[in-house]
C-alpha cells in the first residue's frame, strides 16, 4: 500500500517482466512514466517540443 488509498499488486511474473495492478481513487491519475513524459511535452505552454528529451 502507498498511503491509505493506493494499492499496488503484483499480478504476474513472467521471466524478467512483471505485470502490476494499481488500485486508486478515481481522482488520482496513474500513468506509466513514458506516457506521463509525452503528455508533459505535448502540454500547451510547456516550452518544450516533442522531439526533445
Secondary structure, 3 states (H helix, E strand, C coil): CECCCEEEEEEEEECCEEEEEEECCCCCCCCCHHHHHHHHHHCCCCCCCCCCC
